[in-house]
Amino acid sequence: MLAAFRTLALAALLLAAPARAADPVTIQLDWVPRGANAMFFVARDSGFFAAQGIEIAAIRPGTGSVAALRLVGNGTADFGFGDLPTLAVARASGVPVVALAAINQRSPLAMIALAKTRRLTRPQDLRGLTIGIDPTGSTMIFFNALLAANAMKPNALRTVVVTPPYEDTLLQGKVDAIPGYIDAEVPLLEANSGGPAALSILLGADFGYRVYGSGLFASNATLRDEPYLVQRFVQAYKQAFTFTIANPDAAIAIMVKAAPAGAPPRELLRAQLQADIERTFVSDNTKAHGLGWMTTGAWQRTIKVLREQGALTGELPVRKVFTTRFLE
């Protein structure tokens, strides 16, 4: 009888104990929310994060991958989303960040021109054009790497400095071509230039830029000090990722309802997301291992491309750039 009483008393104490508070987390995006960011809003507003004991304190828009990596690296944000080749460059420069998942298995970066100005069928078609470049962003790394992969030198082309958002410089004819994302700038440009036929698009992945695109990352300190939090975050994100691919309209509806500051209207978000579903989210590796999967070989190839075009110098052990322990 006494043993039974003690058992009941212990059970009562456990039931009366306050539930553990959810872990607050801040997410840093590379730019304004776009279709590829729908998973964060789905995971937050559909309860995937809550089920893992995570409360999203903020999903912050950004000013580029370089800034997002720095903010996560210095602890201003807990998790980030941005260009993974830029992460490798930042890591080599001492920014303590590690990739957790490759959302874009192929890079969504492309060179974009108005079809009435020039048809881009190969990188050599860029010769003679005035190209607008942001020298501080991930698009600069892409541009130099694309040229290097095709035996072209930047000083052989006419470039002018533009600051984001720079889509209007193309629409207004101030430049002839710009680098941009097929899941970000392209749907926006199509909506303002007369549709898909109005643009000429040269996807870098088809011409030697065989690298990862954007992905999730966290700081070395977070991985070291909060591995259980990282595990729960990545698992909730993967659940939202699966939902988003299977239910893109519902995912965008959730995102629109959240009304993230600076996000494009619904139809553009949907077009951005569809571009990724069709061309970048899934690969043979993700079919075998799950969404977001990364391999040593693909990262070695990414680093090789960056080193060949001069964006990355010195040694960068691939094991310092990424981990799959939280995807497994």
C-alpha positions as semicolon CSV with decimal commas, in nm:
position;residue;x (nm);y (nm);z (nm)
1;M;0,000;0,000;0,000
2;L;0,278;0,242;0,093
3;A;0,462;0,170;-0,232
4;A;0,144;0,237;-0,431
5;F;0,090;0,564;-0,245
6;R;0,446;0,676;-0,321
7;T;0,398;0,592;-0,688
8;L;0,076;0,795;-0,704
9;A;0,240;1,084;-0,520
10;L;0,534;1,087;-0,763
11;A;0,297;1,081;-1,060
12;A;0,103;1,373;-0,914
13;L;0,423;1,574;-0,871
14;L;0,528;1,506;-1,229
15;L;0,189;1,611;-1,364
16;A;0,193;1,925;-1,154
17;A;0,543;2,024;-1,266
18;P;0,549;2,308;-1,520
19;A;0,616;2,206;-1,880
20;R;0,957;2,298;-2,014
21;A;0,947;2,632;-2,193
22;A;0,996;2,622;-2,569
23;D;1,340;2,722;-2,694
24;P;1,325;3,065;-2,864
25;V;1,494;3,072;-3,204
26;T;1,572;3,352;-3,449
27;I;1,603;3,278;-3,821
28;Q;1,804;3,504;-4,051
29;L;1,715;3,504;-4,422
30;D;1,949;3,621;-4,695
31;W;1,695;3,854;-4,850
32;V;1,323;3,932;-4,836
33;P;1,109;3,617;-4,798
34;R;1,055;3,428;-5,124
35;G;0,905;3,100;-5,231
36;A;1,200;2,889;-5,113
37;N;1,147;3,025;-4,760
38;A;0,791;2,891;-4,733
39;M;0,912;2,601;-4,518
40;F;0,999;2,830;-4,228
41;F;0,648;2,974;-4,217
42;V;0,487;2,632;-4,263
43;A;0,696;2,487;-3,979
44;R;0,610;2,779;-3,754
45;D;0,240;2,826;-3,830
46;S;0,148;2,459;-3,879
47;G;0,304;2,347;-3,552
48;F;0,609;2,154;-3,671
49;F;0,845;2,373;-3,468
50;A;0,610;2,378;-3,168
51;A;0,596;1,998;-3,168
52;Q;0,974;2,000;-3,130
53;G;0,965;2,247;-2,841
54;I;1,080;2,541;-3,051
55;E;0,931;2,891;-3,056
56;I;1,025;3,117;-3,346
57;A;1,109;3,459;-3,205
58;A;1,164;3,613;-3,550
59;I;1,216;3,533;-3,918
60;R;1,425;3,829;-4,026
61;P;1,466;3,952;-4,384
62;G;1,824;4,017;-4,489
63;T;2,051;4,214;-4,718
64;G;2,237;3,924;-4,878
65;S;2,406;3,595;-4,797
66;V;2,728;3,758;-4,679
67;A;2,543;3,956;-4,412
68;A;2,326;3,658;-4,312
69;L;2,633;3,440;-4,261
70;R;2,800;3,706;-4,050
71;L;2,492;3,755;-3,830
72;V;2,460;3,382;-3,763
73;G;2,834;3,346;-3,714
74;N;2,844;3,615;-3,446
75;G;2,537;3,482;-3,265
76;T;2,293;3,757;-3,360
77;A;2,068;3,486;-3,512
78;D;2,049;3,114;-3,439
79;F;1,988;2,970;-3,786
80;G;2,027;3,113;-4,133
81;F;1,932;3,060;-4,495
82;G;2,165;3,165;-4,775
83;D;2,394;3,077;-5,061
84;L;2,613;2,776;-4,976
85;P;2,907;2,859;-5,206
86;T;2,918;3,196;-5,029
87;L;2,921;3,001;-4,700
88;A;3,235;2,818;-4,813
89;V;3,404;3,149;-4,893
90;A;3,297;3,293;-4,558
91;R;3,420;2,982;-4,373
92;A;3,760;3,013;-4,538
93;S;3,767;3,376;-4,420
94;G;3,706;3,276;-4,059
95;V;3,327;3,310;-4,026
96;P;3,234;3,017;-3,795
97;V;2,933;2,873;-3,980
98;V;2,844;2,521;-4,095
99;A;2,591;2,404;-4,355
100;L;2,312;2,183;-4,219
101;A;2,113;2,113;-4,537
102;A;2,134;2,190;-4,908
103;I;1,787;2,311;-5,001
104;N;1,885;2,374;-5,364
105;Q;2,065;2,063;-5,488
106;R;2,147;2,255;-5,805
107;S;2,226;2,623;-5,805
108;P;1,928;2,836;-5,911
109;L;2,159;3,116;-6,026
110;A;2,144;3,226;-6,388
111;M;2,240;3,507;-6,621
112;I;1,929;3,693;-6,732
113;A;1,870;3,921;-7,030
114;L;1,569;4,064;-7,206
115;A;1,507;3,848;-7,510
116;K;1,471;4,155;-7,731
117;T;1,826;4,258;-7,637
118;R;2,014;3,929;-7,665
119;R;1,941;3,558;-7,676
120;L;2,165;3,382;-7,425
121;T;2,242;3,030;-7,543
122;R;2,595;2,999;-7,398
123;P;2,818;3,210;-7,169
124;Q;3,009;3,350;-7,466
125;D;2,690;3,535;-7,566
126;L;2,757;3,773;-7,274
127;R;3,041;3,934;-7,470
128;G;2,950;4,280;-7,586
129;L;2,677;4,325;-7,325
130;T;2,674;4,563;-7,029
131;I;2,631;4,346;-6,720
132;G;2,507;4,476;-6,385
133;I;2,686;4,319;-6,086
134;D;2,657;4,360;-5,710
135;P;3,023;4,317;-5,604
136;T;2,936;4,223;-5,245
137;G;2,683;3,945;-5,299
138;S;2,659;3,578;-5,388
139;T;2,585;3,671;-5,750
140;M;2,940;3,805;-5,790
141;I;3,084;3,470;-5,684
142;F;2,852;3,296;-5,931
143;F;2,941;3,534;-6,215
144;N;3,317;3,487;-6,174
145;A;3,283;3,110;-6,135
146;L;3,064;3,080;-6,446
147;L;3,318;3,272;-6,652
148;A;3,609;3,066;-6,517
149;A;3,426;2,742;-6,593
150;N;3,393;2,858;-6,954
151;A;3,747;2,993;-7,004
152;M;3,634;3,356;-6,995
153;K;3,786;3,644;-6,799
154;P;3,581;3,913;-6,621
155;N;3,798;4,194;-6,760
156;A;3,696;4,087;-7,110
157;L;3,335;4,190;-7,035
158;R;3,172;4,524;-6,960
159;T;3,041;4,532;-6,605
160;V;2,886;4,810;-6,397
161;V;2,816;4,812;-6,025
162;V;2,451;4,788;-5,921
163;T;2,300;4,763;-5,575
164;P;2,010;4,532;-5,490
165;P;1,733;4,521;-5,573
166;Y;1,863;4,576;-5,925
167;E;1,591;4,420;-6,142
168;D;1,478;4,763;-6,263
169;T;1,821;4,831;-6,414
170;L;1,752;4,548;-6,660
171;L;1,390;4,645;-6,726
172;Q;1,487;5,008;-6,788
173;G;1,767;4,915;-7,025
174;K;2,045;5,051;-6,807
175;V;2,217;4,713;-6,833
176;D;2,182;4,428;-7,082
177;A;2,211;4,136;-6,842
178;I;2,222;4,057;-6,471
179;P;2,287;3,750;-6,260
180;G;1,985;3,638;-6,063
181;Y;1,793;3,347;-5,917
182;I;1,537;3,150;-6,118
183;D;1,344;3,114;-5,790
184;A;1,355;3,483;-5,701
185;E;1,431;3,749;-5,962
186;V;1,314;3,555;-6,270
187;P;0,943;3,529;-6,175
188;L;0,949;3,896;-6,073
189;L;1,106;4,000;-6,403
190;E;0,863;3,783;-6,600
191;A;0,570;3,953;-6,429
192;N;0,704;4,296;-6,526
193;S;0,835;4,228;-6,876
194;G;0,557;4,037;-7,051
195;G;0,597;3,678;-6,934
196;P;0,854;3,399;-6,976
197;A;0,904;3,465;-7,347
198;A;1,033;3,814;-7,267
199;L;1,342;3,680;-7,089
200;S;1,647;3,493;-7,205
201;I;1,789;3,279;-6,922
202;L;2,123;3,102;-6,901
203;L;2,121;2,863;-6,603
204;G;2,468;2,832;-6,455
205;A;2,418;2,467;-6,360
206;D;2,392;2,383;-6,730
207;F;2,729;2,547;-6,807
208;G;2,977;2,431;-6,548
209;Y;2,850;2,598;-6,232
210;R;2,787;2,262;-6,067
211;V;2,754;2,364;-5,704
212;Y;2,496;2,367;-5,431
213;G;2,251;2,656;-5,416
214;S;2,102;2,792;-5,094
215;G;2,069;2,605;-4,769
216;L;2,039;2,602;-4,391
217;F;2,329;2,687;-4,165
218;A;2,417;2,753;-3,803
219;S;2,724;2,864;-3,611
220;N;2,993;2,636;-3,475
221;A;2,896;2,750;-3,126
222;T;2,533;2,647;-3,170
223;L;2,632;2,304;-3,301
224;R;2,870;2,259;-3,010
225;D;2,652;2,393;-2,730
226;E;2,298;2,312;-2,851
227;P;2,311;1,995;-3,063
228;Y;1,970;1,877;-2,942
229;L;1,815;2,210;-3,046
230;V;1,978;2,182;-3,388
231;Q;1,849;1,826;-3,427
232;R;1,493;1,930;-3,344
233;F;1,508;2,237;-3,567
234;V;1,631;2,041;-3,869
235;Q;1,374;1,765;-3,821
236;A;1,086;2,014;-3,797
237;Y;1,216;2,194;-4,105
238;K;1,236;1,866;-4,300
239;Q;0,875;1,786;-4,212
240;A;0,770;2,129;-4,339
241;F;0,985;2,079;-4,650
242;T;0,806;1,753;-4,733
243;F;0,468;1,919;-4,676
244;T;0,561;2,217;-4,896
245;I;0,665;2,006;-5,194
246;A;0,348;1,796;-5,168
247;N;0,118;2,094;-5,103
248;P;0,271;2,406;-5,265
249;D;-0,057;2,599;-5,282
250;A;-0,129;2,537;-4,915
251;A;0,228;2,630;-4,822
252;I;0,207;2,961;-5,006
253;A;-0,134;3,030;-4,848
254;I;0,027;2,988;-4,505
255;M;0,310;3,218;-4,604
256;V;0,076;3,486;-4,743
257;K;-0,137;3,473;-4,428
258;A;0,178;3,535;-4,223
259;A;0,231;3,851;-4,433
260;P;0,611;3,859;-4,410
261;A;0,750;4,207;-4,466
262;G;0,878;4,267;-4,818
263;A;0,756;3,937;-4,964
264;P;0,623;3,937;-5,322
265;P;0,251;3,884;-5,386
266;R;0,100;3,535;-5,382
267;E;0,132;3,458;-5,753
268;L;0,502;3,547;-5,755
269;L;0,572;3,344;-5,442
270;R;0,398;3,049;-5,602
271;A;0,602;3,086;-5,922
272;Q;0,925;3,109;-5,724
273;L;0,842;2,794;-5,530
274;Q;0,741;2,604;-5,844
275;A;1,075;2,684;-6,009
276;D;1,253;2,514;-5,720
277;I;1,018;2,217;-5,706
278;E;1,075;2,154;-6,076
279;R;1,450;2,219;-6,095
280;T;1,644;2,239;-5,768
281;F;1,492;2,075;-5,459
282;V;1,526;1,709;-5,558
283;S;1,826;1,509;-5,675
284;D;1,939;1,147;-5,684
285;N;2,097;1,206;-5,343
286;T;1,776;1,338;-5,187
287;K;1,581;1,047;-5,334
288;A;1,823;0,809;-5,163
289;H;1,881;0,993;-4,834
290;G;1,608;1,254;-4,789
291;L;1,554;1,622;-4,859
292;G;1,847;1,853;-4,795
293;W;2,109;1,578;-4,816
294;M;2,469;1,674;-4,884
295;T;2,768;1,468;-4,996
296;T;3,141;1,512;-4,958
297;G;3,184;1,479;-5,334
298;A;2,938;1,758;-5,415
299;W;3,099;1,987;-5,157
300;Q;3,446;1,909;-5,292
301;R;3,320;2,002;-5,638
302;T;3,171;2,326;-5,502
303;I;3,500;2,419;-5,334
304;K;3,695;2,329;-5,649
305;V;3,480;2,560;-5,862
306;L;3,526;2,845;-5,613
307;R;3,901;2,794;-5,594
308;E;3,939;2,781;-5,972
309;Q;3,775;3,121;-6,014
310;G;3,967;3,285;-5,729
311;A;3,682;3,335;-5,483
312;L;3,845;3,095;-5,239
313;T;4,215;3,076;-5,158
314;G;4,407;2,864;-4,911
315;E;4,309;2,537;-4,753
316;L;3,949;2,462;-4,661
317;P;3,892;2,107;-4,534
318;V;3,551;1,996;-4,657
319;R;3,466;1,852;-4,314
320;K;3,461;2,208;-4,175
321;V;3,198;2,327;-4,422
322;F;2,904;2,092;-4,368
323;T;2,754;1,819;-4,153
324;T;2,480;1,564;-4,219
325;R;2,451;1,442;-3,858
326;F;2,128;1,633;-3,807
327;L;1,974;1,510;-4,132
328;E;2,025;1,146;-4,048
